[in-house]
């Protein structure tokens, strides 16, 4: 009986500790728990950003959402940070000809992101990390990041930009097969989705459409034009994902998560960016007094 009572006590303590664990998913937190989460995260929040767009014939429209959130949730489990819910207000004008694309206006996506940052800051977050799953956002996010210097902010914005790891990529290629283009919805992305979301990934459909680069503006030199992606990949599919495997995908995901965990730790400890911002905004009030 004593052993049984002791076991019940241990189980009750374990359950109590477990029940007190804070979710890192913002949408799951109660208001009182949210206050604790801001503190536990060291006032750090992650916004996983994706979009609704075609990903070949084999992947769902929300692929970028799934993957940016997968990285973020796995990382937050290892290094606590609050993860914002599904965010799909992104730049995707280059795929408006494809079914299922939700392309918001440039003005709206700008205002949505800015007001989201402002609201997170109003709720106590001082460091915000963007984890972007959509290549079509790169130019937008670069400019948006620079535009943060247009007026004083009470938060610092950091954009996660993982680096290629040739050793991991080599192992991933060995686990699947070489893909000549391996771009949008190609071998790598399909492999990662096969690992993260197998129920909505249909590798067997990857060969139904061509992912060949048509390179239809190769006659132009020294030129950038917004139609460049459509000129190369009108099917909104770049590569051949027919040999994608979950094994290869898991290798790629784990490396990205490893880098994101390290970044979260560095961001939490960072005092330089906030200090530089403060000094910059102060100097910008009267540039004539800036030391030359």
KAFENFEN-V242276 format. One record per residue. N is the residue number from 1. PHI is phi in whole degrees, 0 to 359 (NA if undefined). OMEGA is omega in radians with two decimals (999 if undefined). Layout:
BEGIN
n=N phi=PHI omega=OMEGA
n=N phi=PHI omega=OMEGA
END
This chain:
BEGIN
n=1 phi=NA omega=3.14
n=2 phi=298 omega=3.12
n=3 phi=299 omega=-3.13
n=4 phi=296 omega=3.12
n=5 phi=295 omega=3.12
n=6 phi=296 omega=3.13
n=7 phi=297 omega=3.10
n=8 phi=298 omega=3.13
n=9 phi=297 omega=3.14
n=10 phi=298 omega=-3.14
n=11 phi=296 omega=-3.14
n=12 phi=293 omega=3.09
n=13 phi=295 omega=-3.14
n=14 phi=299 omega=3.14
n=15 phi=296 omega=-3.14
n=16 phi=296 omega=3.13
n=17 phi=296 omega=-3.13
n=18 phi=298 omega=-3.09
n=19 phi=292 omega=-3.14
n=20 phi=274 omega=3.12
n=21 phi=298 omega=-3.14
n=22 phi=272 omega=3.00
n=23 phi=293 omega=3.04
n=24 phi=262 omega=3.07
n=25 phi=270 omega=-3.05
n=26 phi=304 omega=-3.05
n=27 phi=293 omega=-3.12
n=28 phi=268 omega=-3.06
n=29 phi=282 omega=2.94
n=30 phi=284 omega=3.14
n=31 phi=300 omega=3.09
n=32 phi=297 omega=3.12
n=33 phi=291 omega=3.10
n=34 phi=300 omega=3.12
n=35 phi=301 omega=3.12
n=36 phi=294 omega=-3.09
n=37 phi=294 omega=3.10
n=38 phi=301 omega=3.14
n=39 phi=291 omega=-3.11
n=40 phi=297 omega=-3.12
n=41 phi=281 omega=-3.02
n=42 phi=58 omega=3.08
n=43 phi=62 omega=-3.10
n=44 phi=242 omega=-3.13
n=45 phi=232 omega=3.09
n=46 phi=249 omega=3.01
n=47 phi=249 omega=3.04
n=48 phi=279 omega=-3.06
n=49 phi=247 omega=3.08
n=50 phi=222 omega=-3.09
n=51 phi=195 omega=3.03
n=52 phi=254 omega=-3.08
n=53 phi=204 omega=3.09
n=54 phi=296 omega=3.02
n=55 phi=229 omega=-3.10
n=56 phi=62 omega=3.11
n=57 phi=263 omega=-2.97
n=58 phi=251 omega=-3.06
n=59 phi=242 omega=-3.12
n=60 phi=286 omega=3.14
n=61 phi=300 omega=-3.09
n=62 phi=268 omega=-3.09
n=63 phi=308 omega=-3.10
n=64 phi=296 omega=3.06
n=65 phi=295 omega=3.13
n=66 phi=304 omega=-3.02
n=67 phi=286 omega=3.13
n=68 phi=297 omega=3.12
n=69 phi=286 omega=3.10
n=70 phi=300 omega=3.10
n=71 phi=303 omega=-3.04
n=72 phi=294 omega=-3.11
n=73 phi=292 omega=3.11
n=74 phi=296 omega=-3.13
n=75 phi=290 omega=-3.12
n=76 phi=295 omega=3.08
n=77 phi=292 omega=-3.13
n=78 phi=268 omega=3.11
n=79 phi=224 omega=-2.93
n=80 phi=302 omega=2.99
n=81 phi=207 omega=3.13
n=82 phi=278 omega=-3.10
n=83 phi=256 omega=3.14
n=84 phi=292 omega=3.12
n=85 phi=296 omega=-3.11
n=86 phi=309 omega=-3.11
n=87 phi=232 omega=-3.03
n=88 phi=233 omega=3.13
n=89 phi=270 omega=-2.94
n=90 phi=233 omega=-3.14
n=91 phi=274 omega=-3.12
n=92 phi=212 omega=3.14
n=93 phi=298 omega=-3.07
n=94 phi=291 omega=-3.13
n=95 phi=238 omega=-3.08
n=96 phi=294 omega=-3.13
n=97 phi=277 omega=-3.07
n=98 phi=260 omega=-3.12
n=99 phi=297 omega=3.08
n=100 phi=91 omega=3.14
n=101 phi=288 omega=3.06
n=102 phi=250 omega=-3.05
n=103 phi=251 omega=3.09
n=104 phi=282 omega=-3.13
n=105 phi=292 omega=3.10
n=106 phi=304 omega=-3.12
n=107 phi=295 omega=-3.09
n=108 phi=291 omega=-3.10
n=109 phi=296 omega=3.10
n=110 phi=294 omega=-3.09
n=111 phi=294 omega=3.14
n=112 phi=299 omega=-3.12
n=113 phi=292 omega=-3.13
n=114 phi=297 omega=-3.13
n=115 phi=290 omega=3.04
n=116 phi=296 omega=3.10
n=117 phi=297 omega=-3.13
n=118 phi=299 omega=-3.12
n=119 phi=290 omega=3.08
n=120 phi=297 omega=3.10
n=121 phi=295 omega=3.11
n=122 phi=299 omega=3.13
n=123 phi=266 omega=2.96
n=124 phi=108 omega=-3.13
n=125 phi=279 omega=-3.12
n=126 phi=246 omega=3.09
n=127 phi=228 omega=-3.08
n=128 phi=236 omega=-3.11
n=129 phi=250 omega=3.03
n=130 phi=264 omega=3.02
n=131 phi=249 omega=-3.03
n=132 phi=264 omega=3.11
n=133 phi=256 omega=-3.00
n=134 phi=235 omega=-3.12
n=135 phi=301 omega=3.14
n=136 phi=292 omega=3.09
n=137 phi=270 omega=-2.96
n=138 phi=303 omega=-3.12
n=139 phi=294 omega=3.11
n=140 phi=300 omega=-3.09
n=141 phi=291 omega=3.06
n=142 phi=301 omega=-3.11
n=143 phi=290 omega=3.12
n=144 phi=300 omega=3.12
n=145 phi=297 omega=3.10
n=146 phi=294 omega=-3.11
n=147 phi=291 omega=3.07
n=148 phi=297 omega=3.12
n=149 phi=276 omega=-3.09
n=150 phi=287 omega=3.10
n=151 phi=203 omega=-3.11
n=152 phi=300 omega=3.10
n=153 phi=235 omega=3.10
n=154 phi=261 omega=3.11
n=155 phi=217 omega=3.04
n=156 phi=244 omega=-3.12
n=157 phi=254 omega=-3.13
n=158 phi=234 omega=3.12
n=159 phi=249 omega=3.13
n=160 phi=289 omega=3.14
n=161 phi=230 omega=-3.09
n=162 phi=296 omega=3.13
n=163 phi=253 omega=3.09
n=164 phi=293 omega=3.04
n=165 phi=243 omega=-3.06
n=166 phi=305 omega=-3.11
n=167 phi=294 omega=3.12
n=168 phi=292 omega=-3.14
n=169 phi=298 omega=3.11
n=170 phi=297 omega=3.12
n=171 phi=295 omega=3.13
n=172 phi=294 omega=3.10
n=173 phi=297 omega=3.13
n=174 phi=295 omega=-3.12
n=175 phi=279 omega=3.09
n=176 phi=234 omega=3.10
n=177 phi=193 omega=-3.09
n=178 phi=296 omega=3.11
n=179 phi=238 omega=-3.04
n=180 phi=304 omega=-3.09
n=181 phi=259 omega=3.12
n=182 phi=43 omega=3.09
n=183 phi=248 omega=-3.05
n=184 phi=297 omega=-3.12
n=185 phi=64 omega=3.13
n=186 phi=281 omega=-3.05
n=187 phi=303 omega=-3.07
n=188 phi=296 omega=-3.09
n=189 phi=295 omega=3.13
n=190 phi=292 omega=3.09
n=191 phi=297 omega=-3.14
n=192 phi=295 omega=3.09
n=193 phi=292 omega=3.10
n=194 phi=297 omega=3.11
n=195 phi=278 omega=-3.02
n=196 phi=274 omega=-3.06
n=197 phi=222 omega=-3.08
n=198 phi=298 omega=-3.07
n=199 phi=291 omega=-3.12
n=200 phi=244 omega=3.13
n=201 phi=250 omega=-3.04
n=202 phi=235 omega=-3.08
n=203 phi=305 omega=-3.09
n=204 phi=295 omega=3.13
n=205 phi=265 omega=-3.01
n=206 phi=299 omega=-3.11
n=207 phi=270 omega=-3.09
n=208 phi=288 omega=3.12
n=209 phi=228 omega=-3.11
n=210 phi=272 omega=3.04
n=211 phi=249 omega=-3.12
n=212 phi=286 omega=3.08
n=213 phi=282 omega=-3.12
n=214 phi=281 omega=3.01
n=215 phi=48 omega=-2.99
n=216 phi=277 omega=3.07
n=217 phi=238 omega=-3.13
n=218 phi=290 omega=3.10
n=219 phi=282 omega=-3.11
n=220 phi=264 omega=3.09
n=221 phi=248 omega=3.06
n=222 phi=61 omega=-3.01
n=223 phi=232 omega=2.86
n=224 phi=241 omega=3.07
n=225 phi=218 omega=-3.06
n=226 phi=297 omega=-3.10
n=227 phi=273 omega=-3.00
n=228 phi=301 omega=-3.09
n=229 phi=292 omega=3.11
n=230 phi=298 omega=3.12
n=231 phi=295 omega=-3.13
n=232 phi=266 omega=-3.01
n=233 phi=228 omega=-3.11
n=234 phi=296 omega=3.09
n=235 phi=280 omega=-3.07
n=236 phi=55 omega=-3.09
n=237 phi=207 omega=-3.10
n=238 phi=235 omega=3.12
n=239 phi=130 omega=3.11
n=240 phi=223 omega=-3.05
n=241 phi=264 omega=-3.02
n=242 phi=293 omega=-3.14
n=243 phi=252 omega=-3.13
n=244 phi=298 omega=3.13
n=245 phi=223 omega=3.10
n=246 phi=295 omega=3.12
n=247 phi=299 omega=3.11
n=248 phi=295 omega=-3.13
n=249 phi=298 omega=-3.13
n=250 phi=296 omega=3.09
n=251 phi=299 omega=-3.11
n=252 phi=291 omega=3.12
n=253 phi=297 omega=-3.10
n=254 phi=300 omega=3.13
n=255 phi=292 omega=3.11
n=256 phi=296 omega=3.13
n=257 phi=296 omega=3.11
n=258 phi=303 omega=3.14
n=259 phi=293 omega=-3.13
n=260 phi=293 omega=3.09
n=261 phi=301 omega=3.11
n=262 phi=299 omega=3.13
n=263 phi=296 omega=-3.14
n=264 phi=302 omega=3.13
n=265 phi=298 omega=3.14
n=266 phi=293 omega=-3.14
n=267 phi=295 omega=3.12
n=268 phi=302 omega=-3.08
n=269 phi=276 omega=-3.02
n=270 phi=289 omega=3.02
n=271 phi=244 omega=-3.04
n=272 phi=287 omega=-3.11
n=273 phi=300 omega=3.10
n=274 phi=301 omega=3.14
n=275 phi=292 omega=3.12
n=276 phi=296 omega=3.11
n=277 phi=300 omega=-3.12
n=278 phi=300 omega=3.13
n=279 phi=294 omega=3.14
n=280 phi=299 omega=-3.12
n=281 phi=295 omega=3.10
n=282 phi=292 omega=3.13
n=283 phi=296 omega=-3.08
n=284 phi=292 omega=3.12
n=285 phi=295 omega=-3.12
n=286 phi=214 omega=-3.06
n=287 phi=299 omega=3.13
n=288 phi=293 omega=3.12
n=289 phi=266 omega=3.10
n=290 phi=291 omega=-3.10
n=291 phi=298 omega=-3.10
n=292 phi=256 omega=999
END
